[in-house]
Amino acid sequence: MKTQLIFKIIFVLTIGFGAIATYAKIIDSSTIKAKLDVMLIQNDPADAKFPIGAKIYKEKCIICHMEDGKGIPGAFPPLKDSDYLFADKVRAVAQTLNGSQIEMVVNGMTYVAPMTPQVDTKEDAVAVINYVLNAWGNNGGTVTLEDVKNVKINPR
């Protein structure tokens, strides 16, 4: 009886390891890279440094600008490595507060989709922009409440 049990355990383990080995052969390098990219995004240092901004981004911005900040080419602009974003941090805060209806060129591509206001306070706008300026490998520095003291919040 013990011998049968041992053989059954060995049989199940052999089949299990065989299935895992077969599955591992099916996974290509692009799948592994995509999984690693997701792990890096999930462990982005900006999440810890700017937790309020990270929370706002994940609640409000991620739907258009995506988890990796790359946006959707031709529809929603990237925030990762964005020349438009880095060129004017105060404008970024104003657009986050008031939305934007203007055509913009980001990294050489034109975007015309409107953006609705995303937050209600300068504090939240500064928090999310500071997160974006530093997430996904961005090294965009920070913006302060003092920097945006003259930004007006449009009536809703």
Secondary structure as GFF3:
##gff-version 3
##sequence-region A 1 156
A	DSSP	alpha_helix	2	26	.	.	.	ID=ss1
A	DSSP	alpha_helix	29	42	.	.	.	ID=ss2
A	DSSP	alpha_helix	45	49	.	.	.	ID=ss3
A	DSSP	alpha_helix	51	56	.	.	.	ID=ss4
A	DSSP	pi_helix	57	61	.	.	.	ID=ss5
A	DSSP	alpha_helix	62	65	.	.	.	ID=ss6
A	DSSP	alpha_helix	83	87	.	.	.	ID=ss7
A	DSSP	alpha_helix	89	98	.	.	.	ID=ss8
A	DSSP	beta_strand	104	106	.	.	.	ID=ss9
A	DSSP	beta_strand	109	111	.	.	.	ID=ss10
A	DSSP	alpha_helix	122	134	.	.	.	ID=ss11
###
